Amino acid sequence: MAPRVLVSDKLSETAVQIFRDRGVEVDYLPDLGKDKDALLAAIPNYDGLAIRSATKVTPKIIAAATKLKVIGRAGIGVDNVDIPAATQRGIVVMNTPFGNAITTAEHAISMMMALARQIPEANASTHAGKWEKNRFMGVELFNKTLGVIGCGNIGSIVADRALGLKMKVIAFDPFLSPERAIEIGVEKVELDEIFRRSDFITLHTPLTEKTRNIIDAAALAKCKKGVRIINCARGGLVVEDALYDALKSGHVAGAALDVFEVEPATSHKLFELDNVVATPHLGASTGEAQENVALQVAEQMADYLISGAVSNALNMPSISADEAPRLRPFIAVAEKLGSFAGQLTEEPVTGIVIEYAGDVGEMNTRALTSAALSGVLQPMLGTVNMVSAPVVARERGIKVDEVKQTQRGAYETYIRLTVRTAHLERSVAGTVFSDGKARVIQIKGIDMEAEFGPHMLYVTNEDKPGFIGALGTILGNAGVNIATFNLGRRAQGGEAICLVSIDEAPPAEVLQAVARLPQVKQAKPLAF
């Protein structure tokens, strides 16, 4: 029986025809995604769901989707899909991460130009029959400094276009290597230097816990007077109230915004200001981009439904159907080891070494490496998936090495991941036990054994009496319940590591209290 796909948002006719040409039955109902009750009633009949941004794939929809095997998002953002719920049901979630990069970059450049020359306001004035030539005094882009926050795929295209306009481009991106910066012609700087030096600042980073509110009141206060802000990335990167105040005071000369914290933004106090250019999330809205992502998602979904091939999946790597059962637990280990290292790494990553010892070295290590890279990069970049992670790492000049070797030590097979920055090297190793669960077996060369929990507390400390009691007291007094408690040390009285699985994310004040303990060198929350 042929697989059946529902297209619940507007997709091009060519994309719909691709499904039919590949032997997939397709129902094109572009308004169905706006009606959650109708979608809920229809979804049990389909093997695939192709969407854009209007369809909200909630846990309720996923629970009703008893046949669903794949969700394909034509575009990069998957905020409208509950990926954990889909993963739990074994539904592959795909996106098209590179199909609209040029369009979005061009929109950012257009917004910068419109802001510099006050084009929207001047256009409205001229349409109203006025001729206010002296009112609209703009600024040149030539020789100005553009600060790019996030210099990945889209950010590097924006930088290239800005260099063509003879601007000076400086960039902040924790994953941008000095060599890659030289290659694309930008100066790599720290975030504070972006604020201090830039005449224009443009954002091209995903929304993660590390990037949320990256431009707040404190950041704006560091900016030079007269700075102009462009955000065509994600709402929530800029604190809108702080931006409003800075615009009102004149410290910020203008802002161009394509995205907002709450969308659709049909009313907003920023709209009251003449020096704000606003568009309704048009970054990817060109005919070429819409066609590219629609065709790409149709090809990917058809490939998966017909042959089992997986591309651009956010919740699983590219693997064949026959190797999946054996590989899947080691994919979980690789991704969690990468996430462990990524969450603890604050500096730009320059290199990653993944060591496969024993039988795991005979498996599909390309998929395992993709999973590990995805884990390392996701804490900072958010939308990276197991397929795009190698591309993202290469774009940022991160050197990735695989090492395969025979069995070493007490474990028959294991994976060790080492992350290198300019100033440090951190390694973590793990394996799969007979119960099929992933375990940490070594951190920074210190042997220990621990399961990964949804919420964990990682502490490095001096091996001195009283530490365990003090830590337990802090957690107990805060009502934080301990699920598991694991310890390891390099030598008696030397460096030690404590890995605690807890029932909920630790509050900031608890972390601060732990960090103040005299034996503690570092205390960090981890989430898996």
N, C-alpha and C positions, 0 to 999 in steps of 0.2 A: 504494500500500500504506500502510495507516495506521501512524503511528509507535507504538512500543511502549515503555511505561514500567514499570520495576520499582520498587515501593515496598518497601524492605528493612527499614524500621523502622516502629514504630507510628504511624499517621496516622489521622485521623478518617475514618469512612465517608463523610461529606459530601465530603471532599477527594478520595477515590477516585472518587466519583460525578462530580465535576467533570471529571476526565479522560475518563470514558466519555461524558458529555454533549457534550464538545468533539470527539469523534471519535478519541480516543486509546485504544488498547488498553492495559490496565493489569493487572499481576499484583501482587496484594497479598500479600506474604510477609513479615510483620512480624518474624519471627525469623531470617530469612536473613542479615541483616547481622552477626549475632553469630558466624556460621560462615564464616570467611574462605575456606576451601576451597570450600564450596558457592557462595559469592558469586563466587569466581574462575571456577568452572565455568559459572555462569549468565550472567554479565555480557556475554559476546559477543553475546547475543541481543537486546540492548536499545538503544534510541535515547536513553532518559532514565533517570536514577536519582534517586529521591526518598528523602531520608534525614533522620534526626534526628542524635543524637550517638553512637548505638551502632555504626553502620556506619563502618568505617575505610577510606577510599578511598585506598589506597596506590599508589605508582608501579606495583607489580606488577598491581594491579587495573586501573589505567588502561591499562597496556600490553595487557591482555587484552580491553579494552573496544573492540573494533574498529569497532563501529557507534555508539558513544556520542557524543551531541552536546551533552548538557546534564546537569549535576548540580544538583539543587535541594535546599538545606538549609533545612528548616523551623525557623527560629531564626536567631540572629545569628552565633554562633561557628562558624568553619570550621576549627578546629584539626585536625579529623579528615579533612580533604581536602588532598591534596597539590596545591595550586593551580598551582605552576610546572609540574608534570608534566602537569596537565590543560591548561594553556595551550599547552604545547608540542605537544600532540595536537589543539589546536583545539577543546577541549571548554569550553563556557561553564559557569562556576560561579556560581550564584545563591544569595543568601540572602534572609532576610526581616528587615531590620534594625530595623523599627519596630513589629513586631507584639506584642512582649512587654514593652515599656518600662514600662507602668503596673504590670504584675504584678511585675516585678523591683524597681521603686521601692517598691512597697508591702511587699515582703518585707524590704527594708532598714529601713523604718520599723518593721515588726513586730519585727525582730531588735533594733533599738535599744531599743524598749519592753521587750522580754523581758529584755534585759541590764540596763536601768535598775532593773527591779523584781524581778530574780532569779526570774522566773516558772518556768523549767524546773526549777530546783532546788527551789523551793517546791512545785511540783506533785508532784515525785517524793517529797518528804518527806510531803506530805499524803496521797498515795496509800498510803504505807507506814504510815499510821495515826498519824503524829506530828502534833503541833499546835505548831509551832515559830515562833510569831508574832514573838517577839523576835529570832529568828535572822536573819530576812530583812528587813533595813533597807535600803530602796531609796533612789533619788534621783529628784527631779522633773526632767522635761524643761523645764518652764516656766522661761524666762529663762536657760537654759543656752546655750552657744555650740556650734553644730554646724559643724565644718569639712568642707567638701565638696571632695574631690580629684577633679577631672573633672566639669565642669558642662555636659555636653552634653545629649542627649535625656533619659537616665535621671536624671542628676545634677540637672538643673533641675526634674524632677518631684519628686524627693526634697526639694529645697530648698523647693518650693512647699508640700509637706505639712508640713515642719518649721516653716515660717513660720505655718501654720495652728495649730500647737501652741504658738505664741508663743515659739519659740526664736529666738535671734540666729544668722543664717546667714552664714558667711564662705566664700569659694570660691577655690580655686586652679585655674586652667585657662589654659594659654598662649594658647588661642584664644578666650578670653572677653573681649570688648571691654568697656570701661567703660560704654558705652551699654546693652549687653545686660544687664550686671550690674544696672544701675539698673532696667531693665525688669522683670526677674524678682525684684527685691527683695533681692539679696544684695550683700555687700561683697566686692569683688575684692581679693585679697591675694596676697602671695608665699608660697611653700611653707613657709618657716621660720616665718612668722606663723601659718599653720594649726597647726603643731606647738606654738607658744608659747601660743596663745590658746584653743585648742579644749578643751571638756569632752568632746565626742564627735567622732570623726573617721570619716567614711564614704567609701569609695573607689568611684568610678564611672568608671574609666579603663580602656582596653584594655591588654593586656600587650604592650609594645613594648620595644625596647632602652633607650629613655629612661625608661620607667616601671617596668621590672623592679627589684624590691627598693627601691621608692621609700620604703617604711617599713622601715628597717634599724635597727641598734643606735644609730647616731649620731642618726637622726631621733627615735627613741623617747627618747633622752636629752634632746633639746630640748623634749619635751612636758611640760606641767605634770603634777605628780604627781596620780594619780587619773583620768587620761584613760581613755576607753573607745573601742575600735577596732571598726569594723564593716566587713567586706569581703564584699560580695555581687557582686563584679565578676569577678576572675580570680585564681586561685592564682598565686603568684610575685610579686605586688605587695608582699607583706609577707614579710620574712625570718622564717620560723616559729621558728627557734631563738632569735633575738633577742626575739621576742614572748614566747616561753615564759619566758626569763630575766626579762624586765620584769614579767610577771605574777607570777612566783614572788617577786620582790623587793618587790612591792606598788606599784612605780612606775606600772604600768598596772593600773587597777582591774578591768578585764574586757575580754573580746573576744567578738564575735559573728561567726562565720565560716560562710559558705555554700560557700566554695570553698577548695581546698587545692592546694599545688604538685603533689602526686601524687594522682590520683584514679583509682578510688575509694579514699578514705582510710578503710580499715576498721580501722586501728589508728594511733594517733598519741599522742605524749606530751602534747600539748595536751589530749587527752580526759581526762587524769588530773586536771585542774584544775577545781575547782568554779566558778570565775569565767569559764569559757568556755562559750558557747552555740554549738552546732554543728548544722548541717543539711546534708543530702547533696545540695548543688547544686540547691536547690529554687527559685532565683530566678524562673525562668519557668514554674514548675509550678502553673498554675491551669487550670481547664477553658476559661476564656475565651481565655487566651493560646495554649494548645495548639491550639484551634480556629482562632484568627485566623491563626497562622503556617502551619497546615496548608492552609487554604483559599487563602492568599496564594501559597504555593509551587506549588500545583496550577494556579492561574490563570496564573502566570508561565511555568511549564514548558509548559503547553498553548499559550499564546500563541507561544512561541518555536518549538515543534515544528510548529505549524500554519501560522503566518504569518511567522515569522522575527523577530518583535518581541522586543527584549531589555529586561528590567527588572531592576534590583537585581543586576547582574552585578558580580562582584569582579574579573574579568579582561578586561572589555571594556565600552565605553559603549553607550548606546542609539543604534543606527544601523540604517538600513534595508539590506536585502540588496544592492540595486543600487549603493549608494554605497560599500560596504565596501572594495572593492579599492583605490580611489583614496584613500580617507580613512585607511586603516590605518597607512601609514608616518608620516603627520603626527600621528596619535594617539600613536604611539610618541615622536615628538619632543616633543609637548606634555607628556606624562606625565613624560618624563625631565627636561625643563626645570623642571617643577614640583618633582620630587623633588630636583633639584640645589639649587634655592633653599630647599626645605623642610629639607633636611639641614643647611644652613648657617645657618638662622635659629633663634636661641635665644630671642628675645623674642616676646611675643604679636603675631600678625599683625593689622594693622588694615585693610589694603587690598591688593588684587592687581589689577594692570593687565595685560591680555593684548592685545598688539598683533599684528594679522594684516596682513602686507604682501604685496601681489601676489596671485597666483592663490589662495592658501590662504584669503584673505578671502571667496572665493565659495563655499567648501565649507561643510559643516555645522559651523559654529563652536561651536554649542551642545555637540556631542559633544567637540570639541577643548578647549573651556573646562572641561568636566567632567573630562576626562583631566588637564588641567593642575592643577586644584584638587585632584584626588585625589592627584597627585604631591606637592603642597605639604603636604597634611594627613596623609598616611600615615605619615611618619616619627614623628609624635607620637601619632596616633590609631589607627594600625594597621588597624582593620576598615573604614575608610572605603573606599568603592568609587566608580567613576566615575559612578554614578547618584546615590548618596546625598551625594556631596561638595558639590554646590550647596546642599542642605538644611542640611548641617552648617555650611558657611560662613555661611549666613544666620542660623542659630541663634546663632552666635558673634559676630554683628555685623560680619563681615568684608565690607567693600565691594568688590565685584567689578565691574570695568569692562572692556568689550571695545572695542577701537579697530581700525577697518578703514581701510586706506589703500592707495594705489597703490604700485608698486615704488619702493623707495628704496635707493640704494647699489649695491654690486657684485652682490648676490644677487637673482635674479628673484622669489623668494618666501621668506619667513621668518616665524618667530614669535618675538616678544620678550616675556618674562614679567618683570614687576617686582613685587617683594614689598616692602610698606611696613610698618614698625613705628613705634613712637613715637619711636625715635631714629635709624633708618637706612632707607635705600632701596637695594635690591640688584636688579640686573637681569641677565638672561642670555638670549641669543638663540640660535636654532638653526634648521636647515633640513634638507631631505632631498636628498642628492646623487643623481646618476644611477644609482648602484648600489643605491638604495633604503634606504641606511643613514642613521640620524640623526647629525647633526654639531652640535657647539657651534661657533658662529661669533663670539661676543662675550660677554665677562663684565665686568660693571661698566664698560661703555664701552670696554673694551680688546679690540681685535681679536685673535682667534686661531682656529685650526681644530683640532678634536679629535673623535675618535669617543668614544662612551660605552663604557666597559669595565665588567665586573662589579665590579671593585675599583679604586678610584682614590684618589689622594692630591692634595688641593687645597691649594696653598700661596700665600699672598700675601707678597711680599717686596720689599725694596729692590733695584733693579737695580744691583748692584755685583759686581765681579769676584770669583770664588771660590765663589759660591753653588752653581752647578750641580755643580762638583766635590765640594763638601762634602756636598751632598744625595746624590749618587751613591755616595759613600763610605759614608755611613750606611746606605743601603739595601743596598749590596753586602755590607758587613760583617755585616748581619743576615740575609743570605741571601734578601732580597726581590728578585725578578727584575722588571726594568722591561720592559713590553711596548711602550708608546709614551711619548714625552716631548714635551710641547707647552708653548711659552712665548709670552707676550705682555707688552708693556709700554706704559705711557702715554706715556713719553718717556725719552730716554737719562738714566740715573741716577735715574729716578723710580719710581713704583709699578709693580710687575710681578706677574704671575700665572703660576704653574707648575701644570700639570695633568698628572699622571703616571698612566698605566694600569699596574697591577701585577698579578702573578699570584695574589695572595692578600691578604686583609685585613691591613693593617699592625699589628703588635703595639703595645701601648700604649707600651712603652719606645722603640720606633722613633719614634712620634709625638712623644714627649717630647724625644728627641734632636734631631729636626728643628726643633721649636719653640724649642729653645735656641740655634739658629744665630743669630749677631748680625744677619743681614740679614732674618730671618723675623719677620713680624707675626702670622701665623695659619697653622696646619697642621691640616687636618681630613680624616678618612677619608670617602669616599663609596662607596656601593654601589648598583648598578643591576641 
